[in-house]
Amino acid sequence: MENLKLIALDEEDLAIVSAHLQDAVVKMVDMGFLPRSQRFAMLLNRFDWDQKVLANETVRRRTGLHFERVRDVKCRGMAEAQRTGVLNLLAVTFIPADAPSGYVLLTFSGGAEVRLEVECIEAGLRDLGPAWGCAHTPKHVAPDPLGAPAADGAQKSPRAGTDDAA
């Protein structure tokens, strides 16, 4: 399969980027904000869901993601101990403010979040090399809407689980 290359200039484009990045894993040290350039960039290991569907192969790909016209970056739910750990990206969403500006939210499992204040949506995603095999497909356990315990008495976890982070 060819390397993926996408540009996002509106909310619909960003939803497509988000779908391709679901269950990507990233280290905190692989994220950075350059205030003078108004750029936020990160390197991720994305799970290639298309490859899973089309060829029934479980692979990850090294991927770069960047946002332009970023005014400010805030992090939440990322304890100092997590700075060397791996985060599992769940979604990339946009909250409009004074159009076309707003906030891009990078939501991670465990409640961590990066919020980018942007002039407008201007993002790019690009695979940086070949894929490599991984042993497991990420799995998500949907929480029971009524909060009932699982059949075996254990509480269901709303957190996403993933293997083969690196």
C-alpha beads as a LAMMPS data file, in Angstrom:
LAMMPS data file: protein, C-alpha beads

166 atoms
165 bonds

1 atom types
1 bond types

-500.0 500.0 xlo xhi
-500.0 500.0 ylo yhi
-500.0 500.0 zlo zhi

Masses

1 110.0

Atoms # bond

1 1 1 0.000 0.000 0.000
2 1 1 1.213 3.510 -0.820
3 1 1 2.254 5.972 1.837
4 1 1 -0.549 8.248 2.950
5 1 1 -0.351 12.018 2.413
6 1 1 -3.253 14.273 3.474
7 1 1 -3.959 17.981 3.911
8 1 1 -6.729 19.305 6.166
9 1 1 -8.194 22.787 5.629
10 1 1 -11.620 22.369 7.255
11 1 1 -13.480 20.244 9.798
12 1 1 -14.406 17.555 7.262
13 1 1 -10.770 17.168 6.210
14 1 1 -9.725 17.033 9.867
15 1 1 -12.249 14.230 10.506
16 1 1 -10.550 12.184 7.772
17 1 1 -7.130 12.832 9.321
18 1 1 -8.568 11.801 12.700
19 1 1 -9.904 8.528 11.289
20 1 1 -6.476 7.630 9.908
21 1 1 -4.789 8.495 13.209
22 1 1 -7.131 6.605 15.529
23 1 1 -4.970 4.438 17.799
24 1 1 -1.704 6.042 16.716
25 1 1 0.847 6.059 19.498
26 1 1 3.171 8.942 20.251
27 1 1 5.841 9.762 22.799
28 1 1 5.675 13.167 24.473
29 1 1 9.242 13.820 23.325
30 1 1 8.045 13.460 19.714
31 1 1 5.732 16.501 19.998
32 1 1 6.856 20.078 19.662
33 1 1 5.612 23.652 19.303
34 1 1 7.610 26.315 17.486
35 1 1 5.976 29.609 18.562
36 1 1 7.919 31.806 16.109
37 1 1 6.905 29.603 13.190
38 1 1 3.411 29.070 14.630
39 1 1 3.822 25.337 13.984
40 1 1 2.995 22.297 16.102
41 1 1 4.392 18.993 14.875
42 1 1 4.521 15.414 16.057
43 1 1 5.797 12.009 14.974
44 1 1 3.456 9.079 15.511
45 1 1 3.298 5.361 14.888
46 1 1 -0.129 5.046 13.324
47 1 1 -2.086 1.829 13.082
48 1 1 -2.987 1.373 9.410
49 1 1 -6.693 0.541 9.575
50 1 1 -6.962 0.506 5.753
51 1 1 -4.331 -2.223 5.534
52 1 1 -6.235 -4.215 8.174
53 1 1 -9.473 -3.975 6.178
54 1 1 -8.032 -4.479 2.687
55 1 1 -5.356 -7.135 3.283
56 1 1 -6.089 -8.349 6.821
57 1 1 -2.576 -7.301 7.857
58 1 1 -1.837 -5.543 11.123
59 1 1 0.823 -2.923 10.490
60 1 1 1.984 0.427 11.834
61 1 1 3.569 3.272 9.907
62 1 1 5.786 6.150 11.051
63 1 1 3.805 9.292 10.327
64 1 1 4.383 13.020 10.646
65 1 1 1.544 15.392 11.539
66 1 1 1.821 19.171 11.630
67 1 1 -0.469 22.138 12.218
68 1 1 0.259 25.639 10.923
69 1 1 -0.986 29.013 12.235
70 1 1 -0.907 27.782 15.830
71 1 1 -1.125 30.623 18.349
72 1 1 -0.832 28.638 21.576
73 1 1 -0.623 25.070 22.895
74 1 1 -1.996 23.755 26.185
75 1 1 -1.663 20.242 27.620
76 1 1 -3.978 18.641 30.149
77 1 1 -3.843 15.316 31.967
78 1 1 -0.187 14.700 31.193
79 1 1 1.638 14.177 34.445
80 1 1 5.383 14.710 34.523
81 1 1 5.804 10.936 34.738
82 1 1 3.983 10.546 31.412
83 1 1 6.446 12.787 29.576
84 1 1 8.600 9.770 28.736
85 1 1 5.668 7.416 28.249
86 1 1 3.610 6.554 25.202
87 1 1 0.214 8.134 24.556
88 1 1 -2.564 6.527 22.498
89 1 1 -4.303 9.046 20.207
90 1 1 -8.064 8.573 20.038
91 1 1 -9.279 11.573 18.024
92 1 1 -8.429 14.900 16.426
93 1 1 -11.347 17.343 16.569
94 1 1 -12.045 21.039 16.049
95 1 1 -13.992 23.428 18.258
96 1 1 -14.795 26.646 16.376
97 1 1 -14.408 30.025 18.069
98 1 1 -14.438 33.269 16.069
99 1 1 -14.502 31.745 12.547
100 1 1 -12.236 30.578 11.066
101 1 1 -10.228 30.360 14.300
102 1 1 -10.788 27.842 17.041
103 1 1 -9.175 24.946 18.861
104 1 1 -7.841 21.662 17.566
105 1 1 -8.091 18.978 20.264
106 1 1 -5.821 15.945 20.264
107 1 1 -7.553 13.522 22.627
108 1 1 -5.590 10.607 24.096
109 1 1 -6.684 7.600 26.141
110 1 1 -6.551 8.100 29.879
111 1 1 -7.932 11.639 29.640
112 1 1 -4.814 13.369 28.304
113 1 1 -5.349 16.171 25.818
114 1 1 -3.404 18.695 23.758
115 1 1 -5.317 21.829 22.752
116 1 1 -4.021 23.951 19.886
117 1 1 -5.363 27.467 19.504
118 1 1 -5.340 28.042 15.731
119 1 1 -6.103 30.933 13.359
120 1 1 -7.691 28.373 11.042
121 1 1 -7.394 24.681 10.242
122 1 1 -4.230 24.042 8.262
123 1 1 -2.751 20.603 8.833
124 1 1 -0.741 18.006 6.996
125 1 1 -0.204 14.280 7.553
126 1 1 2.418 12.199 5.787
127 1 1 3.700 8.644 6.169
128 1 1 7.476 8.722 6.420
129 1 1 8.516 5.228 5.462
130 1 1 7.580 1.602 5.094
131 1 1 5.132 -0.226 7.334
132 1 1 6.138 -2.845 9.871
133 1 1 4.088 -5.697 11.258
134 1 1 2.513 -5.668 14.685
135 1 1 1.001 -8.582 16.537
136 1 1 -2.303 -7.101 17.711
137 1 1 -5.156 -4.923 16.531
138 1 1 -6.108 -2.141 18.963
139 1 1 -9.333 -2.914 20.798
140 1 1 -11.848 -0.589 22.394
141 1 1 -14.238 -1.566 25.149
142 1 1 -17.418 0.483 24.951
143 1 1 -18.614 1.561 28.385
144 1 1 -22.061 0.366 29.369
145 1 1 -24.349 3.431 29.111
146 1 1 -26.121 2.377 32.297
147 1 1 -22.876 1.807 34.182
148 1 1 -23.666 -1.842 34.858
149 1 1 -20.714 -4.083 35.730
150 1 1 -19.568 -6.683 33.234
151 1 1 -21.055 -10.178 33.429
152 1 1 -18.058 -11.465 35.378
153 1 1 -18.414 -8.658 37.933
154 1 1 -15.447 -6.674 36.643
155 1 1 -15.893 -3.023 35.736
156 1 1 -15.539 -2.215 32.055
157 1 1 -12.767 0.218 31.302
158 1 1 -13.533 3.167 29.006
159 1 1 -9.847 3.424 28.118
160 1 1 -8.599 2.174 24.803
161 1 1 -5.951 -0.507 24.838
162 1 1 -3.243 -0.992 22.290
163 1 1 -0.240 -3.179 21.832
164 1 1 2.902 -2.875 19.767
165 1 1 3.446 0.777 20.593
166 1 1 6.906 1.105 19.166

Bonds

1 1 1 2
2 1 2 3
3 1 3 4
4 1 4 5
5 1 5 6
6 1 6 7
7 1 7 8
8 1 8 9
9 1 9 10
10 1 10 11
11 1 11 12
12 1 12 13
13 1 13 14
14 1 14 15
15 1 15 16
16 1 16 17
17 1 17 18
18 1 18 19
19 1 19 20
20 1 20 21
21 1 21 22
22 1 22 23
23 1 23 24
24 1 24 25
25 1 25 26
26 1 26 27
27 1 27 28
28 1 28 29
29 1 29 30
30 1 30 31
31 1 31 32
32 1 32 33
33 1 33 34
34 1 34 35
35 1 35 36
36 1 36 37
37 1 37 38
38 1 38 39
39 1 39 40
40 1 40 41
41 1 41 42
42 1 42 43
43 1 43 44
44 1 44 45
45 1 45 46
46 1 46 47
47 1 47 48
48 1 48 49
49 1 49 50
50 1 50 51
51 1 51 52
52 1 52 53
53 1 53 54
54 1 54 55
55 1 55 56
56 1 56 57
57 1 57 58
58 1 58 59
59 1 59 60
60 1 60 61
61 1 61 62
62 1 62 63
63 1 63 64
64 1 64 65
65 1 65 66
66 1 66 67
67 1 67 68
68 1 68 69
69 1 69 70
70 1 70 71
71 1 71 72
72 1 72 73
73 1 73 74
74 1 74 75
75 1 75 76
76 1 76 77
77 1 77 78
78 1 78 79
79 1 79 80
80 1 80 81
81 1 81 82
82 1 82 83
83 1 83 84
84 1 84 85
85 1 85 86
86 1 86 87
87 1 87 88
88 1 88 89
89 1 89 90
90 1 90 91
91 1 91 92
92 1 92 93
93 1 93 94
94 1 94 95
95 1 95 96
96 1 96 97
97 1 97 98
98 1 98 99
99 1 99 100
100 1 100 101
101 1 101 102
102 1 102 103
103 1 103 104
104 1 104 105
105 1 105 106
106 1 106 107
107 1 107 108
108 1 108 109
109 1 109 110
110 1 110 111
111 1 111 112
112 1 112 113
113 1 113 114
114 1 114 115
115 1 115 116
116 1 116 117
117 1 117 118
118 1 118 119
119 1 119 120
120 1 120 121
121 1 121 122
122 1 122 123
123 1 123 124
124 1 124 125
125 1 125 126
126 1 126 127
127 1 127 128
128 1 128 129
129 1 129 130
130 1 130 131
131 1 131 132
132 1 132 133
133 1 133 134
134 1 134 135
135 1 135 136
136 1 136 137
137 1 137 138
138 1 138 139
139 1 139 140
140 1 140 141
141 1 141 142
142 1 142 143
143 1 143 144
144 1 144 145
145 1 145 146
146 1 146 147
147 1 147 148
148 1 148 149
149 1 149 150
150 1 150 151
151 1 151 152
152 1 152 153
153 1 153 154
154 1 154 155
155 1 155 156
156 1 156 157
157 1 157 158
158 1 158 159
159 1 159 160
160 1 160 161
161 1 161 162
162 1 162 163
163 1 163 164
164 1 164 165
165 1 165 166
